[in-house]
Amino acid sequence: MASIRQEGTTLHIETTGYQAAVATEGYVSGVMPGSFVDKRTGARDPGYGLAIVDFLLEPGADDAATPADLRYAWGEALLLHGNIPKRFVELPQICTQAGKLPFEIVEGRNFVAVRQWFRWTIARPPYQPGSLWEQWLVFPDGVRWFLAWDQVTSANDVDCLLLRMDMPGHIKHQRGDTFQQIYLSYRGCLPAEVFAEDFPPDARYFYRREEGSPPQRFIRACQLSNDAWLAGMALEPSAVYEAWCHQRGYVCLIQEIGGRAVRAGETFGAVHLIGYFEDMADIEQTFDAHKGATALRVHSSGWELHTHTE
């Protein structure tokens, strides 16, 4: 049976398959670092949290009108952001700077769910602040995975609006001691040793939707040192605009969703499934069973995945 309890500023979740925790203050959004524990294998996520959310951006370089404190670092900071021109649309970075998030809890018969939200308070001219980010986290009983639905309602007209997030999450390691390999559905398997030295995001394993049609499945997974697989999957592959898998003291698994024209008042988002799996066949079967979902509806009597055709 799935259960949830609040202890100070932390929401503790337990199901028959795993434990997890959600922070309402401090480093917020997604599932807390090191809290996602697989009961079958004892595996624990090795990074800075899962489904962690940052800020809104768009492609292109800053110009003279951009204040110095609102400039996005690229080019001269190759290991951090690579030679990939971007500029902020709205800030702050939610995970590190929001400080505190309001939340709603839904407890159902075979699941628990948490909703959190935030309105960005800073915008790069000529944009206005006020876009709304919402995240539903649904923790079903009887499985080893959870769902994350992130949605943005834009306060601005933007030709190519992006939401940056960690998916499934970064990987802390010392020369590959916490994992054996990484799997990218658009690239294949990468052994841990290729992440021994730092390299920028656009040097290797870089994905951008404009370079071709989306892959049949959009999966990013890590085989941990105890053989368990921890995977995150975008259930509608076309929702992903750009994805990084690079080394910068840790394996950085940035993902950006959106990347299309949005008008003020319009929304965009994506549904991700994140969890532990036995092997690649288990991961792919789970993806195929939920493929195409673009929205998540939650109420006390249950939850449902929806597609853009529904």
C-alpha positions as CSV (number, residue, x, y, z in Angstrom):
1,M,0.0,0.0,0.0
2,A,1.3,3.5,-0.9
3,S,1.6,6.0,2.0
4,I,2.8,9.5,2.6
5,R,3.7,11.4,5.7
6,Q,5.1,14.8,6.4
7,E,8.1,15.3,8.6
8,G,9.0,18.9,8.9
9,T,9.6,20.2,5.3
10,T,9.9,16.7,3.8
11,L,7.3,14.4,2.4
12,H,8.2,10.8,2.8
13,I,6.7,8.3,0.4
14,E,6.6,4.5,0.7
15,T,5.2,1.9,-1.6
16,T,5.6,-1.9,-1.8
17,G,8.4,-1.2,-4.4
18,Y,10.4,1.7,-3.1
19,Q,10.9,4.7,-0.8
20,A,11.2,8.3,-1.9
21,A,11.0,11.8,-0.5
22,V,10.0,15.2,-1.8
23,A,11.3,18.5,-0.3
24,T,9.0,21.5,0.1
25,E,11.9,23.8,1.2
26,G,15.6,24.1,0.4
27,Y,16.7,22.2,-2.7
28,V,13.3,21.7,-4.3
29,S,11.4,20.0,-7.2
30,G,11.3,16.4,-8.1
31,V,12.5,13.6,-5.8
32,M,15.1,14.4,-3.2
33,P,18.8,13.3,-3.7
34,G,19.5,9.8,-2.4
35,S,15.9,9.2,-1.3
36,F,14.7,7.0,-4.1
37,V,15.5,3.5,-2.8
38,D,14.6,0.2,-4.6
39,K,13.3,-2.3,-2.1
40,R,14.1,-5.3,-4.3
41,T,17.8,-4.5,-4.8
42,G,18.6,-1.8,-2.2
43,A,19.7,0.5,-5.1
44,R,19.7,4.2,-4.3
45,D,19.8,7.1,-6.8
46,P,23.5,8.3,-7.0
47,G,23.0,12.0,-7.9
48,Y,21.4,15.3,-6.9
49,G,17.8,14.2,-7.2
50,L,15.4,13.0,-9.9
51,A,13.2,15.1,-12.2
52,I,14.8,18.3,-10.9
53,V,13.7,21.6,-12.6
54,D,15.7,24.7,-13.5
55,F,14.4,27.7,-15.6
56,L,13.0,28.8,-19.0
57,L,15.3,29.6,-21.9
58,E,15.3,30.1,-25.7
59,P,18.0,29.5,-28.3
60,G,20.1,32.5,-29.3
61,A,22.8,34.7,-27.9
62,D,22.3,37.6,-25.5
63,D,22.7,41.1,-26.9
64,A,23.7,44.5,-25.5
65,A,20.3,45.0,-23.9
66,T,20.7,42.0,-21.6
67,P,21.7,43.0,-18.1
68,A,25.0,41.5,-17.0
69,D,23.3,39.5,-14.2
70,L,20.9,37.9,-16.6
71,R,23.4,36.7,-19.2
72,Y,23.6,33.0,-19.9
73,A,27.2,31.6,-19.9
74,W,28.1,29.6,-23.0
75,G,31.2,29.5,-25.3
76,E,33.6,30.8,-22.7
77,A,32.3,28.2,-20.2
78,L,32.5,25.2,-22.5
79,L,32.5,22.5,-19.9
80,L,29.5,24.0,-18.2
81,H,27.2,24.8,-21.1
82,G,29.2,24.0,-24.2
83,N,29.3,26.1,-27.4
84,I,25.4,26.2,-27.5
85,P,24.0,29.7,-27.7
86,K,21.1,30.1,-25.3
87,R,19.6,33.0,-23.3
88,F,17.3,33.1,-20.3
89,V,13.6,33.8,-20.6
90,E,12.6,33.6,-17.0
91,L,14.4,32.9,-13.7
92,P,15.3,32.0,-11.0
93,Q,16.5,28.4,-11.1
94,I,13.7,26.6,-9.2
95,C,15.8,23.8,-7.6
96,T,18.4,26.1,-6.0
97,Q,16.7,29.4,-5.6
98,A,12.9,29.1,-5.2
99,G,13.6,28.2,-1.6
100,K,10.1,27.0,-0.8
101,L,7.3,25.5,-2.9
102,P,3.6,25.2,-2.1
103,F,2.3,21.7,-2.3
104,E,-0.9,19.6,-2.6
105,I,-1.1,15.9,-1.6
106,V,-3.6,13.4,-3.1
107,E,-3.9,10.0,-1.4
108,G,-5.7,7.3,-3.5
109,R,-6.4,3.6,-3.0
110,N,-3.2,2.4,-4.7
111,F,-1.1,5.5,-5.1
112,V,-0.1,8.8,-3.5
113,A,0.7,12.0,-5.5
114,V,2.3,15.4,-4.8
115,R,1.7,18.6,-6.8
116,Q,4.1,21.5,-6.5
117,W,4.2,24.8,-8.4
118,F,6.1,28.1,-8.8
119,R,5.8,31.4,-10.7
120,W,9.1,32.7,-12.0
121,T,9.8,36.2,-10.7
122,I,12.6,37.5,-13.0
123,A,12.6,37.9,-16.7
124,R,15.2,38.9,-19.3
125,P,14.0,42.0,-21.3
126,P,11.8,42.2,-23.2
127,Y,9.9,39.4,-21.5
128,Q,7.8,39.7,-18.4
129,P,8.0,37.4,-15.3
130,G,5.0,35.3,-14.2
131,S,5.1,32.0,-16.1
132,L,3.7,29.1,-14.0
133,W,5.5,25.8,-13.6
134,E,3.5,22.9,-12.1
135,Q,4.8,19.4,-11.4
136,W,2.7,16.3,-10.5
137,L,4.6,13.4,-9.0
138,V,2.5,10.2,-8.9
139,F,3.8,7.2,-6.9
140,P,1.8,4.0,-7.7
141,D,1.9,0.9,-5.6
142,G,3.0,-2.4,-6.9
143,V,5.6,-1.1,-9.3
144,R,9.2,0.2,-9.1
145,W,8.6,3.5,-10.9
146,F,6.9,6.8,-10.5
147,L,5.6,9.4,-12.9
148,A,6.5,13.1,-13.2
149,W,4.3,15.5,-15.3
150,D,5.8,19.0,-15.7
151,Q,3.8,21.7,-17.3
152,V,4.5,25.4,-18.0
153,T,1.9,28.1,-18.7
154,S,3.8,30.9,-20.4
155,A,3.4,34.6,-19.5
156,N,5.0,35.6,-22.8
157,D,4.9,35.0,-26.5
158,V,8.1,33.1,-27.3
159,D,9.2,31.6,-30.6
160,C,11.0,28.6,-29.1
161,L,10.4,28.2,-25.3
162,L,12.4,25.6,-23.4
163,L,12.1,24.2,-19.9
164,R,15.4,22.8,-18.6
165,M,15.5,19.9,-16.1
166,D,17.6,16.9,-14.9
167,M,16.3,13.7,-16.4
168,P,16.4,11.2,-14.8
169,G,19.1,12.9,-12.7
170,H,22.9,13.5,-12.6
171,I,25.2,10.8,-11.5
172,K,27.9,11.3,-8.9
173,H,31.0,9.1,-9.2
174,Q,34.7,8.9,-8.9
175,R,36.0,7.5,-12.2
176,G,32.9,5.3,-12.7
177,D,32.6,3.7,-9.2
178,T,28.8,4.1,-8.8
179,F,27.7,2.8,-12.2
180,Q,28.7,0.4,-15.0
181,Q,27.2,2.0,-18.1
182,I,24.7,4.5,-19.4
183,Y,22.2,3.8,-22.1
184,L,20.8,6.5,-24.4
185,S,18.1,5.3,-26.8
186,Y,19.3,7.7,-29.5
187,R,23.0,6.6,-29.1
188,G,23.3,3.2,-27.4
189,C,25.4,2.0,-24.4
190,L,28.3,4.0,-23.0
191,P,30.7,2.3,-20.6
192,A,31.6,4.1,-17.4
193,E,35.2,4.7,-18.5
194,V,34.2,7.2,-21.2
195,F,33.2,9.6,-18.3
196,A,36.7,9.5,-16.6
197,E,37.6,12.9,-17.9
198,D,35.5,16.1,-18.2
199,F,34.1,17.1,-21.6
200,P,31.4,19.6,-22.7
201,P,27.8,18.7,-23.7
202,D,28.2,19.3,-27.4
203,A,31.4,17.2,-27.7
204,R,29.8,13.8,-27.4
205,Y,26.4,12.1,-27.0
206,F,24.5,15.4,-27.8
207,Y,20.9,15.2,-28.9
208,R,18.8,17.8,-30.6
209,R,15.3,17.2,-32.1
210,E,16.0,19.4,-35.1
211,E,18.7,17.1,-36.4
212,G,16.1,14.5,-37.4
213,S,12.9,12.8,-36.4
214,P,12.6,11.8,-32.7
215,P,13.7,8.3,-31.8
216,Q,11.0,5.6,-31.4
217,R,11.7,5.6,-27.7
218,F,13.3,8.4,-25.6
219,I,15.1,6.6,-22.7
220,R,18.1,7.6,-20.6
221,A,19.2,4.9,-18.2
222,C,22.1,4.0,-15.9
223,Q,23.1,0.5,-14.8
224,L,24.3,1.0,-11.2
225,S,27.2,-0.8,-9.6
226,N,24.8,-3.4,-8.1
227,D,23.4,-4.2,-11.6
228,A,20.0,-2.5,-11.1
229,W,19.0,-0.1,-13.9
230,L,17.7,3.4,-13.0
231,A,15.9,4.9,-16.0
232,G,14.0,8.0,-17.0
233,M,11.9,8.1,-20.1
234,A,10.0,10.9,-22.0
235,L,6.8,9.0,-22.8
236,E,6.2,11.3,-25.9
237,P,9.7,11.4,-27.5
238,S,8.9,14.5,-29.6
239,A,8.5,16.6,-26.4
240,V,12.3,16.6,-25.9
241,Y,14.1,19.4,-27.7
242,E,17.7,18.9,-26.5
243,A,19.5,16.4,-24.2
244,W,23.0,16.4,-22.8
245,C,25.0,13.5,-21.4
246,H,28.5,14.9,-20.5
247,Q,31.0,14.9,-17.7
248,R,31.7,17.9,-15.5
249,G,32.8,16.4,-12.2
250,Y,29.7,14.2,-12.5
251,V,27.7,12.8,-15.4
252,C,25.4,15.7,-16.3
253,L,22.0,14.5,-17.7
254,I,20.3,17.8,-18.7
255,Q,17.2,17.6,-20.8
256,E,15.1,20.4,-22.3
257,I,11.5,20.0,-23.2
258,G,9.3,22.2,-25.5
259,G,11.2,24.1,-28.2
260,R,8.2,25.3,-30.1
261,A,6.3,28.6,-30.4
262,V,4.2,29.4,-27.3
263,R,1.9,32.4,-26.9
264,A,1.0,34.0,-23.5
265,G,-1.5,31.8,-21.7
266,E,-0.6,28.7,-23.6
267,T,1.0,25.6,-22.0
268,F,3.5,22.9,-22.9
269,G,5.0,20.0,-20.9
270,A,5.9,16.4,-20.8
271,V,5.3,13.2,-18.8
272,H,8.3,11.2,-17.7
273,L,8.4,7.7,-16.1
274,I,11.4,7.2,-13.7
275,G,12.2,4.0,-11.9
276,Y,14.2,0.8,-11.3
277,F,14.3,-2.0,-13.8
278,E,15.7,-5.5,-14.3
279,D,17.2,-5.0,-17.7
280,M,16.8,-3.2,-21.0
281,A,13.9,-5.5,-22.0
282,D,12.1,-4.5,-18.9
283,I,12.7,-0.8,-19.6
284,E,11.5,-1.0,-23.2
285,Q,8.4,-2.9,-22.3
286,T,7.5,-0.4,-19.7
287,F,8.0,2.5,-22.2
288,D,5.9,0.8,-24.8
289,A,3.1,0.2,-22.3
290,H,2.8,4.0,-21.6
291,K,4.2,5.5,-24.9
292,G,2.6,8.7,-26.2
293,A,1.4,10.1,-22.9
294,T,1.5,13.9,-22.8
295,A,-0.6,14.7,-19.7
296,L,-1.4,13.2,-16.3
297,R,-4.8,13.6,-14.5
298,V,-4.9,13.0,-10.8
299,H,-7.9,12.7,-8.5
300,S,-8.6,10.8,-5.3
301,S,-10.2,7.9,-7.1
302,G,-7.2,7.4,-9.4
303,W,-4.8,8.7,-12.0
304,E,-4.7,8.5,-15.8
305,L,-2.3,9.2,-18.6
306,H,-3.6,11.1,-21.6
307,T,-2.3,11.7,-25.1
308,H,-2.6,14.8,-27.3
309,T,-5.3,12.9,-29.3
310,E,-7.6,12.5,-26.3
